Amino acid sequence: MAHSAINVFFAGNNFSRILQGLWTSVWIAGVSLVIGLVLGTFLGVLRTLPNKIIRLILRLYLEFFRIVPTIVLLFLFYYILPRSFHINWPASWMAVLAFALWVAAEFSDIVRGAIESVPIAQKESGLALGLSKVQLFRYVLLPQAVQLELPATINLATRVIKTTSLLMMISIMDVIAIGQQIIEANNQKYPTAVFWIYGLIFFLYFIIDYPLSVWSKRLAAKQDR
């Protein structure tokens, strides 16, 4: 029975559909990360400024995305915002917008912490050399902050990739949604196919996230030495 259930992978174009769904999840995560990291870097720099109003606003922005569950954010961006602001974007790009703003919020805190972790002697040396504040950030603080923030950034990337499993809730044909369709279509003929399909999906997520997790741990270990 178990061997017959494996046949569901090779029935029709099931396997290629699963890979196509995985690609949907990966590109949404990838584009969201690129946009979110760029925006988060800018917001993180702003959070180091002495302006209390800017820091308060950005702190509230961060807390909003930390407190609100991701599934609620997806519903908000997919169902409510388009109707309120007459936005006619595909579901995949609404998901990118939601994830990118979430990544920007989280990454801004990573950037802030990394910049503030740069030894004060480095800042004083830069100012003593006559660097402006912009030059200080560009040539001294940000290059050192990148090394400090890299492990946390990789961890954030793995979280985003895993969270794409919620995309099916807003009718995006990601790997989970396609897997569920295949299971439902073959449930009577292959009752145990559910274990094989979700086992394959687990394996696909694992081979993407596990190397990133190992890389993050190695980088963190080097910094602790």
Accessible surface in RSA format (square Angstrom, percent):
REM  Atomic radii and reference values for relative SASA: ProtOr
REM  Chains: A
REM  Algorithm: Lee & Richards
REM  Probe-radius: 1.40
REM  Slices: 20
REM RES _ NUM      All-atoms   Total-Side   Main-Chain    Non-polar    All polar
REM                ABS   REL    ABS   REL    ABS   REL    ABS   REL    ABS   REL
RES MET A   1   138.17  71.6  93.39  61.8  44.78 106.6  71.33  60.6  66.84  88.5
RES ALA A   2    51.34  47.2  46.64  72.0   4.71  10.7  47.27  66.6   4.08  10.8
RES HIS A   3   151.92  83.0 146.28 101.7   5.63  14.4 104.11 107.3  47.81  55.6
RES SER A   4    41.70  35.2  37.36  49.9   4.34  10.0  36.79  78.3   4.91   6.9
RES ALA A   5     0.78   0.7   0.78   1.2   0.00   0.0   0.78   1.1   0.00   0.0
RES ILE A   6    47.90  27.3  47.90  35.7   0.00   0.0  47.90  34.5   0.00   0.0
RES ASN A   7    73.48  50.7  72.02  69.6   1.46   3.5  13.27  31.9  60.21  58.2
RES VAL A   8     0.00   0.0   0.00   0.0   0.00   0.0   0.00   0.0   0.00   0.0
RES PHE A   9    24.08  12.0  23.08  14.3   1.00   2.6  23.08  14.0   1.00   2.9
RES PHE A  10   152.17  76.1 124.82  77.3  27.35  71.2 130.38  79.0  21.79  62.4
RES ALA A  11    41.81  38.4  30.91  47.7  10.90  24.8  40.66  57.3   1.15   3.1
RES GLY A  12    81.96 101.1   0.00   N/A  81.96 101.1  45.45 124.7  36.50  81.8
RES ASN A  13    92.35  63.7  85.11  82.2   7.25  17.4  31.70  76.3  60.66  58.6
RES ASN A  14    14.46  10.0  14.35  13.9   0.11   0.3   0.00   0.0  14.46  14.0
RES PHE A  15    87.71  43.9  87.23  54.0   0.48   1.3  87.23  52.9   0.48   1.4
RES SER A  16    61.60  52.1  54.40  72.6   7.20  16.6  48.69 103.7  12.91  18.1
RES ARG A  17    63.88  26.8  63.12  32.2   0.76   1.8  17.26  23.6  46.62  28.3
RES ILE A  18     0.00   0.0   0.00   0.0   0.00   0.0   0.00   0.0   0.00   0.0
RES LEU A  19    73.90  41.2  68.74  49.2   5.15  13.0  69.05  48.5   4.84  13.0
RES GLN A  20   119.47  66.8 112.65  82.3   6.82  16.2  33.01  70.3  86.46  65.6
RES GLY A  21     0.00   0.0   0.00   N/A   0.00   0.0   0.00   0.0   0.00   0.0
RES LEU A  22    22.13  12.3  22.13  15.8   0.00   0.0  22.13  15.5   0.00   0.0
RES TRP A  23   159.33  63.9 156.51  75.8   2.82   6.6 136.48  72.8  22.85  37.1
RES THR A  24    24.74  17.6  24.74  25.1   0.00   0.0   9.62  12.9  15.12  22.9
RES SER A  25     2.42   2.0   1.86   2.5   0.57   1.3   2.07   4.4   0.36   0.5
RES VAL A  26    51.99  34.2  50.31  45.5   1.68   4.1  51.28  44.6   0.71   1.9
RES TRP A  27    57.12  22.9  51.71  25.0   5.42  12.7  44.06  23.5  13.06  21.2
RES ILE A  28     0.00   0.0   0.00   0.0   0.00   0.0   0.00   0.0   0.00   0.0
RES ALA A  29     1.59   1.5   1.59   2.5   0.00   0.0   1.59   2.2   0.00   0.0
RES GLY A  30    30.15  37.2   0.00   N/A  30.15  37.2  29.56  81.1   0.59   1.3
RES VAL A  31    46.93  30.9  43.89  39.7   3.04   7.3  45.96  39.9   0.97   2.6
RES SER A  32     0.00   0.0   0.00   0.0   0.00   0.0   0.00   0.0   0.00   0.0
RES LEU A  33    23.28  13.0  23.28  16.7   0.00   0.0  23.28  16.4   0.00   0.0
RES VAL A  34    98.15  64.6  95.03  86.0   3.12   7.5  98.03  85.2   0.12   0.3
RES ILE A  35    79.35  45.2  75.18  56.0   4.17  10.1  78.54  56.6   0.82   2.2
RES GLY A  36     0.02   0.0   0.00   N/A   0.02   0.0   0.02   0.0   0.00   0.0
RES LEU A  37    48.26  26.9  47.73  34.1   0.53   1.3  48.01  33.7   0.25   0.7
RES VAL A  38   106.13  69.8  99.39  90.0   6.73  16.2 103.56  90.0   2.57   7.0
RES LEU A  39    60.05  33.4  56.89  40.7   3.16   7.9  59.71  41.9   0.33   0.9
RES GLY A  40     0.00   0.0   0.00   N/A   0.00   0.0   0.00   0.0   0.00   0.0
RES THR A  41    46.22  32.9  46.22  46.9   0.00   0.0  34.95  46.9  11.27  17.0
RES PHE A  42   119.47  59.8 114.67  71.0   4.80  12.5 119.14  72.2   0.33   0.9
RES LEU A  43    20.27  11.3  20.27  14.5   0.00   0.0  20.27  14.2   0.00   0.0
RES GLY A  44     0.00   0.0   0.00   N/A   0.00   0.0   0.00   0.0   0.00   0.0
RES VAL A  45    29.31  19.3  29.31  26.5   0.00   0.0  29.31  25.5   0.00   0.0
RES LEU A  46    40.05  22.3  40.05  28.7   0.00   0.0  40.05  28.1   0.00   0.0
RES ARG A  47    13.53   5.7  12.75   6.5   0.79   1.9   0.33   0.5  13.20   8.0
RES THR A  48    31.23  22.2   7.11   7.2  24.12  57.5   7.45  10.0  23.78  35.9
RES LEU A  49    56.02  31.2  55.74  39.9   0.28   0.7  56.02  39.3   0.00   0.0
RES PRO A  50   108.98  79.4  92.07  83.9  16.90  61.4  95.98  79.2  12.99  80.7
RES ASN A  51    69.08  47.6  59.32  57.3   9.76  23.5  19.25  46.3  49.83  48.2
RES LYS A  52   174.00  84.9 164.23 100.8   9.78  23.3 108.01  97.2  66.00  70.3
RES ILE A  53   124.38  70.8 122.90  91.6   1.47   3.6 124.35  89.5   0.03   0.1
RES ILE A  54    56.16  32.0  55.40  41.3   0.76   1.8  56.16  40.4   0.00   0.0
RES ARG A  55   101.24  42.5  98.81  50.4   2.43   5.8  16.29  22.3  84.96  51.5
RES LEU A  56   106.30  59.2 102.09  73.0   4.21  10.6 105.99  74.4   0.31   0.8
RES ILE A  57   102.47  58.3 100.79  75.1   1.69   4.1 101.14  72.8   1.33   3.6
RES LEU A  58    18.61  10.4  18.21  13.0   0.40   1.0  18.21  12.8   0.40   1.1
RES ARG A  59    96.72  40.6  96.72  49.3   0.00   0.0  33.49  45.8  63.23  38.3
RES LEU A  60   109.14  60.8 104.46  74.7   4.68  11.8 104.74  73.6   4.41  11.9
RES TYR A  61    51.25  23.9  44.07  25.1   7.18  18.7  50.07  37.6   1.18   1.5
RES LEU A  62     0.02   0.0   0.02   0.0   0.00   0.0   0.02   0.0   0.00   0.0
RES GLU A  63    46.15  26.5  46.15  34.9   0.00   0.0  24.43  47.2  21.73  17.7
RES PHE A  64    89.19  44.6  82.89  51.3   6.30  16.4  88.54  53.7   0.64   1.8
RES PHE A  65    12.90   6.5   7.58   4.7   5.32  13.9   7.58   4.6   5.32  15.2
RES ARG A  66   106.00  44.5  73.54  37.5  32.46  77.3  29.42  40.2  76.57  46.4
RES ILE A  67   130.35  74.2 109.20  81.4  21.15  51.0 114.49  82.4  15.86  43.0
RES VAL A  68    30.27  19.9  25.12  22.7   5.15  12.4  26.38  22.9   3.89  10.5
RES PRO A  69    77.46  56.5  66.00  60.2  11.46  41.7  77.46  64.0   0.00   0.0
RES THR A  70    29.83  21.2  24.79  25.1   5.04  12.0   5.65   7.6  24.18  36.6
RES ILE A  71    44.96  25.6  44.27  33.0   0.69   1.7  44.27  31.9   0.69   1.9
RES VAL A  72    70.49  46.4  70.01  63.4   0.49   1.2  70.28  61.1   0.22   0.6
RES LEU A  73     2.49   1.4   2.49   1.8   0.00   0.0   2.49   1.7   0.00   0.0
RES LEU A  74     1.15   0.6   0.71   0.5   0.44   1.1   0.86   0.6   0.30   0.8
RES PHE A  75    69.80  34.9  69.78  43.2   0.03   0.1  69.78  42.3   0.03   0.1
RES LEU A  76    46.36  25.8  45.79  32.8   0.58   1.5  45.93  32.3   0.43   1.2
RES PHE A  77    11.92   6.0  11.92   7.4   0.00   0.0  11.92   7.2   0.00   0.0
RES TYR A  78    59.15  27.6  50.84  28.9   8.31  21.6  19.40  14.6  39.75  49.0
RES TYR A  79    84.72  39.6  82.73  47.1   1.99   5.2  60.59  45.5  24.13  29.7
RES ILE A  80    95.46  54.3  92.65  69.0   2.81   6.8  95.33  68.6   0.13   0.4
RES LEU A  81    38.94  21.7  38.94  27.9   0.00   0.0  38.94  27.3   0.00   0.0
RES PRO A  82    23.81  17.4  19.67  17.9   4.13  15.0  19.99  16.5   3.82  23.7
RES ARG A  83   186.02  78.1 164.98  84.1  21.05  50.1  63.99  87.4 122.04  74.0
RES SER A  84    68.34  57.7  37.29  49.8  31.05  71.5  27.08  57.7  41.25  57.8
RES PHE A  85   134.75  67.4 114.15  70.7  20.59  53.6 118.25  71.7  16.49  47.2
RES HIS A  86   165.56  90.5 134.89  93.8  30.67  78.5  96.28  99.2  69.28  80.6
RES ILE A  87    51.15  29.1  40.26  30.0  10.89  26.2  44.16  31.8   6.99  19.0
RES ASN A  88   147.57 101.8 122.73 118.6  24.83  59.8  34.19  82.3 113.37 109.6
RES TRP A  89   134.15  53.8 116.18  56.2  17.97  42.2  91.60  48.8  42.56  69.0
RES PRO A  90    83.26  60.7  70.92  64.6  12.34  44.9  82.67  68.3   0.58   3.6
RES ALA A  91    21.55  19.8  13.81  21.3   7.74  17.6  13.81  19.5   7.74  20.5
RES SER A  92    23.60  19.9  21.88  29.2   1.71   3.9  11.20  23.8  12.40  17.4
RES TRP A  93   111.05  44.6 110.18  53.3   0.88   2.1  86.40  46.1  24.65  40.0
RES MET A  94     1.67   0.9   1.49   1.0   0.18   0.4   1.67   1.4   0.00   0.0
RES ALA A  95     0.35   0.3   0.00   0.0   0.35   0.8   0.33   0.5   0.02   0.1
RES VAL A  96     3.79   2.5   3.79   3.4   0.00   0.0   3.79   3.3   0.00   0.0
RES LEU A  97    51.90  28.9  49.22  35.2   2.67   6.7  51.86  36.4   0.04   0.1
RES ALA A  98     2.49   2.3   1.74   2.7   0.76   1.7   2.10   3.0   0.40   1.1
RES PHE A  99     1.42   0.7   1.24   0.8   0.18   0.5   1.42   0.9   0.00   0.0
RES ALA A 100     3.10   2.9   3.10   4.8   0.00   0.0   3.10   4.4   0.00   0.0
RES LEU A 101    45.89  25.6  45.89  32.8   0.00   0.0  45.89  32.2   0.00   0.0
RES TRP A 102    14.16   5.7  14.16   6.9   0.00   0.0   8.53   4.5   5.63   9.1
RES VAL A 103     0.00   0.0   0.00   0.0   0.00   0.0   0.00   0.0   0.00   0.0
RES ALA A 104     0.00   0.0   0.00   0.0   0.00   0.0   0.00   0.0   0.00   0.0
RES ALA A 105     0.01   0.0   0.01   0.0   0.00   0.0   0.01   0.0   0.00   0.0
RES GLU A 106    16.65   9.6  16.01  12.1   0.64   1.5   0.74   1.4  15.90  13.0
RES PHE A 107     8.65   4.3   8.65   5.4   0.00   0.0   8.65   5.2   0.00   0.0
RES SER A 108     1.50   1.3   1.50   2.0   0.00   0.0   0.34   0.7   1.16   1.6
RES ASP A 109    22.31  15.6  19.07  19.0   3.24   7.7   1.05   2.5  21.25  21.2
RES ILE A 110    37.23  21.2  27.64  20.6   9.59  23.1  35.01  25.2   2.22   6.0
RES VAL A 111     1.16   0.8   1.16   1.1   0.00   0.0   1.16   1.0   0.00   0.0
RES ARG A 112    58.21  24.4  58.21  29.7   0.00   0.0   9.10  12.4  49.10  29.8
RES GLY A 113    23.22  28.6   0.00   N/A  23.22  28.6  21.82  59.9   1.40   3.1
RES ALA A 114     7.48   6.9   1.94   3.0   5.53  12.6   5.72   8.1   1.75   4.6
RES ILE A 115     3.42   1.9   3.42   2.6   0.00   0.0   3.42   2.5   0.00   0.0
RES GLU A 116    81.81  47.0  58.89  44.6  22.92  54.6  29.19  56.5  52.62  43.0
RES SER A 117    72.78  61.5  45.89  61.2  26.89  61.9  25.81  55.0  46.97  65.8
RES VAL A 118     3.80   2.5   0.14   0.1   3.66   8.8   0.26   0.2   3.54   9.6
RES PRO A 119    76.62  55.8  66.48  60.6  10.14  36.9  76.62  63.3   0.00   0.0
RES ILE A 120   112.26  63.9 107.39  80.0   4.87  11.7 107.67  77.5   4.58  12.4
RES ALA A 121    58.24  53.6  56.08  86.5   2.16   4.9  57.66  81.2   0.58   1.5
RES GLN A 122    75.18  42.0  73.19  53.5   1.99   4.7   1.13   2.4  74.05  56.2
RES LYS A 123    45.36  22.1  45.36  27.8   0.00   0.0  17.34  15.6  28.02  29.9
RES GLU A 124   103.60  59.5  98.12  74.2   5.48  13.0  37.24  72.0  66.36  54.2
RES SER A 125    62.23  52.6  55.67  74.3   6.56  15.1  32.86  70.0  29.36  41.1
RES GLY A 126     2.40   3.0   0.00   N/A   2.40   3.0   1.72   4.7   0.68   1.5
RES LEU A 127    96.01  53.5  80.52  57.6  15.49  38.9  80.91  56.8  15.10  40.6
RES ALA A 128    90.08  82.8  46.78  72.2  43.30  98.5  59.50  83.8  30.58  81.0
RES LEU A 129   145.08  80.8 112.48  80.5  32.60  81.9 116.96  82.1  28.12  75.7
RES GLY A 130    63.09  77.8   0.00   N/A  63.09  77.8  34.63  95.0  28.47  63.8
RES LEU A 131    44.75  24.9  37.08  26.5   7.67  19.3  37.11  26.1   7.64  20.6
RES SER A 132    57.86  48.9  46.63  62.2  11.23  25.9  51.60 109.9   6.26   8.8
RES LYS A 133   151.74  74.0 147.97  90.8   3.77   9.0  98.06  88.3  53.68  57.2
RES VAL A 134   115.93  76.3 112.30 101.7   3.63   8.7 115.15 100.0   0.79   2.1
RES GLN A 135    75.93  42.5  75.79  55.4   0.14   0.3  12.93  27.5  63.00  47.8
RES LEU A 136    13.41   7.5  13.41   9.6   0.00   0.0  13.41   9.4   0.00   0.0
RES PHE A 137    35.84  17.9  35.84  22.2   0.00   0.0  35.84  21.7   0.00   0.0
RES ARG A 138   157.84  66.3 147.38  75.1  10.46  24.9  37.31  51.0 120.52  73.0
RES TYR A 139   125.62  58.6 103.41  58.8  22.21  57.8  77.19  58.0  48.43  59.7
RES VAL A 140    22.13  14.6  19.88  18.0   2.25   5.4  22.01  19.1   0.12   0.3
RES LEU A 141     6.41   3.6   6.41   4.6   0.00   0.0   6.41   4.5   0.00   0.0
RES LEU A 142    48.53  27.0  48.53  34.7   0.00   0.0  48.53  34.1   0.00   0.0
RES PRO A 143    64.39  46.9  50.80  46.3  13.59  49.4  59.31  49.0   5.08  31.6
RES GLN A 144    56.89  31.8  54.49  39.8   2.40   5.7  30.01  63.9  26.88  20.4
RES ALA A 145     0.66   0.6   0.66   1.0   0.00   0.0   0.66   0.9   0.00   0.0
RES VAL A 146    77.59  51.1  77.56  70.2   0.03   0.1  77.56  67.4   0.03   0.1
RES GLN A 147   130.35  72.9 125.25  91.5   5.10  12.1  36.39  77.5  93.95  71.3
RES LEU A 148    73.25  40.8  58.18  41.6  15.07  37.9  58.18  40.9  15.07  40.6
RES GLU A 149    19.09  11.0  16.25  12.3   2.84   6.8   5.21  10.1  13.88  11.3
RES LEU A 150    58.30  32.5  58.30  41.7   0.00   0.0  58.30  40.9   0.00   0.0
RES PRO A 151    12.02   8.8  12.02  11.0   0.00   0.0  12.02   9.9   0.00   0.0
RES ALA A 152    40.29  37.0  34.20  52.8   6.09  13.9  36.88  51.9   3.41   9.0
RES THR A 153    18.14  12.9  17.97  18.2   0.17   0.4  17.28  23.2   0.85   1.3
RES ILE A 154     9.38   5.3   8.05   6.0   1.32   3.2   9.38   6.8   0.00   0.0
RES ASN A 155    71.05  49.0  70.86  68.5   0.18   0.4  19.34  46.5  51.71  50.0
RES LEU A 156     1.55   0.9   0.80   0.6   0.75   1.9   1.04   0.7   0.51   1.4
RES ALA A 157    16.33  15.0  16.33  25.2   0.00   0.0  16.33  23.0   0.00   0.0
RES THR A 158    12.73   9.1  12.73  12.9   0.00   0.0   4.84   6.5   7.89  11.9
RES ARG A 159    99.13  41.6  98.02  50.0   1.11   2.6  38.83  53.1  60.31  36.6
RES VAL A 160     0.00   0.0   0.00   0.0   0.00   0.0   0.00   0.0   0.00   0.0
RES ILE A 161    18.94  10.8  18.94  14.1   0.00   0.0  18.94  13.6   0.00   0.0
RES LYS A 162   113.40  55.3 107.39  65.9   6.01  14.3  56.98  51.3  56.42  60.1
RES THR A 163    24.66  17.5  18.97  19.2   5.69  13.5  10.56  14.2  14.10  21.3
RES THR A 164     0.30   0.2   0.30   0.3   0.00   0.0   0.09   0.1   0.22   0.3
RES SER A 165    40.09  33.9  34.21  45.7   5.88  13.5  16.90  36.0  23.19  32.5
RES LEU A 166    55.11  30.7  54.98  39.3   0.14   0.3  55.11  38.7   0.00   0.0
RES LEU A 167     0.00   0.0   0.00   0.0   0.00   0.0   0.00   0.0   0.00   0.0
RES MET A 168    67.68  35.0  53.29  35.3  14.39  34.3  40.59  34.5  27.09  35.9
RES MET A 169    90.65  46.9  77.52  51.3  13.13  31.3  58.82  50.0  31.83  42.2
RES ILE A 170     0.72   0.4   0.72   0.5   0.00   0.0   0.72   0.5   0.00   0.0
RES SER A 171    82.24  69.5  54.04  72.1  28.20  65.0  34.06  72.5  48.17  67.5
RES ILE A 172     8.42   4.8   4.61   3.4   3.81   9.2   8.19   5.9   0.23   0.6
RES MET A 173    81.73  42.3  75.41  49.9   6.32  15.0  56.32  47.9  25.40  33.7
RES ASP A 174     0.00   0.0   0.00   0.0   0.00   0.0   0.00   0.0   0.00   0.0
RES VAL A 175     0.14   0.1   0.14   0.1   0.00   0.0   0.14   0.1   0.00   0.0
RES ILE A 176    24.48  13.9  24.48  18.2   0.00   0.0  24.48  17.6   0.00   0.0
RES ALA A 177    10.89  10.0   8.94  13.8   1.95   4.4   9.77  13.8   1.12   3.0
RES ILE A 178    10.36   5.9  10.36   7.7   0.00   0.0  10.36   7.5   0.00   0.0
RES GLY A 179     0.00   0.0   0.00   N/A   0.00   0.0   0.00   0.0   0.00   0.0
RES GLN A 180    53.60  30.0  53.60  39.2   0.00   0.0  17.29  36.8  36.32  27.5
RES GLN A 181    80.80  45.2  75.29  55.0   5.51  13.1  29.51  62.8  51.29  38.9
RES ILE A 182     2.33   1.3   0.15   0.1   2.18   5.3   2.33   1.7   0.00   0.0
RES ILE A 183    13.01   7.4  12.94   9.6   0.07   0.2  12.94   9.3   0.07   0.2
RES GLU A 184   116.05  66.6  92.89  70.3  23.16  55.1  37.91  73.3  78.14  63.8
RES ALA A 185    86.85  79.9  43.80  67.6  43.05  97.9  55.67  78.4  31.18  82.6
RES ASN A 186    21.88  15.1  20.68  20.0   1.20   2.9   1.20   2.9  20.68  20.0
RES ASN A 187    79.71  55.0  76.27  73.7   3.44   8.3   8.98  21.6  70.72  68.4
RES GLN A 188   175.47  98.1 147.36 107.7  28.11  66.9  57.53 122.4 117.95  89.5
RES LYS A 189   150.89  73.6 127.04  77.9  23.85  56.8  84.58  76.1  66.31  70.6
RES TYR A 190    23.28  10.9  22.17  12.6   1.11   2.9   8.74   6.6  14.54  17.9
RES PRO A 191    63.07  46.0  52.46  47.8  10.61  38.6  52.53  43.4  10.54  65.5
RES THR A 192    42.57  30.3  42.47  43.1   0.10   0.2  42.53  57.1   0.05   0.1
RES ALA A 193     0.57   0.5   0.57   0.9   0.00   0.0   0.57   0.8   0.00   0.0
RES VAL A 194    48.56  32.0  47.89  43.4   0.67   1.6  47.89  41.6   0.67   1.8
RES PHE A 195   149.19  74.6 136.08  84.3  13.11  34.1 140.19  85.0   9.01  25.8
RES TRP A 196    91.66  36.8  87.66  42.4   4.00   9.4  84.96  45.3   6.70  10.9
RES ILE A 197     0.00   0.0   0.00   0.0   0.00   0.0   0.00   0.0   0.00   0.0
RES TYR A 198    78.39  36.6  74.25  42.2   4.14  10.8  61.89  46.5  16.50  20.3
RES GLY A 199    34.53  42.6   0.00   N/A  34.53  42.6  29.51  81.0   5.03  11.3
RES LEU A 200    30.17  16.8  24.13  17.3   6.03  15.2  28.40  19.9   1.77   4.8
RES ILE A 201     5.56   3.2   5.56   4.1   0.00   0.0   5.56   4.0   0.00   0.0
RES PHE A 202   139.09  69.6 133.41  82.6   5.68  14.8 138.82  84.2   0.27   0.8
RES PHE A 203   107.85  54.0 107.85  66.8   0.00   0.0 107.85  65.4   0.00   0.0
RES LEU A 204    13.37   7.4  13.37   9.6   0.00   0.0  13.37   9.4   0.00   0.0
RES TYR A 205    27.89  13.0  27.50  15.6   0.38   1.0  27.81  20.9   0.08   0.1
RES PHE A 206    89.02  44.5  83.41  51.7   5.61  14.6  88.65  53.7   0.37   1.1
RES ILE A 207    80.52  45.8  64.95  48.4  15.58  37.5  67.99  49.0  12.53  34.0
RES ILE A 208    44.98  25.6  36.64  27.3   8.33  20.1  41.21  29.7   3.77  10.2
RES ASP A 209    16.54  11.6  16.42  16.3   0.13   0.3  15.75  37.1   0.79   0.8
RES TYR A 210   117.14  54.7 113.26  64.4   3.88  10.1  75.37  56.6  41.77  51.5
RES PRO A 211    73.31  53.4  62.75  57.2  10.56  38.4  68.79  56.8   4.52  28.1
RES LEU A 212    44.80  25.0  44.56  31.9   0.24   0.6  44.80  31.5   0.00   0.0
RES SER A 213    34.51  29.2  34.13  45.5   0.38   0.9  15.51  33.0  19.00  26.6
RES VAL A 214    40.22  26.5  40.13  36.3   0.09   0.2  40.20  34.9   0.02   0.0
RES TRP A 215   121.56  48.8 119.49  57.8   2.06   4.8 107.35  57.2  14.21  23.0
RES SER A 216     3.61   3.0   3.61   4.8   0.00   0.0   0.27   0.6   3.34   4.7
RES LYS A 217   143.74  70.1 136.56  83.8   7.19  17.1  84.84  76.4  58.90  62.7
RES ARG A 218   160.67  67.5 156.64  79.8   4.03   9.6  47.02  64.3 113.65  68.9
RES LEU A 219    33.14  18.5  32.43  23.2   0.71   1.8  32.43  22.8   0.71   1.9
RES ALA A 220    37.43  34.4  36.31  56.0   1.13   2.6  37.20  52.4   0.23   0.6
RES ALA A 221    46.68  42.9  39.12  60.4   7.57  17.2  44.49  62.7   2.19   5.8
RES LYS A 222   129.86  63.4 116.44  71.4  13.42  32.0  63.52  57.2  66.34  70.7
RES GLN A 223    80.57  45.1  47.10  34.4  33.47  79.7  35.15  74.8  45.42  34.4
RES ASP A 224   125.50  87.9  89.23  88.8  36.27  85.8  32.75  77.1  92.75  92.5
RES ARG A 225   223.16  93.7 156.87  80.0  66.29 157.8  95.60 130.7 127.55  77.3
END  Absolute sums over single chains surface
CHAIN  1 A    12726.5      11168.6       1557.9       8728.2       3998.3
END  Absolute sums over all chains
TOTAL         12726.5      11168.6       1557.9       8728.2       3998.3
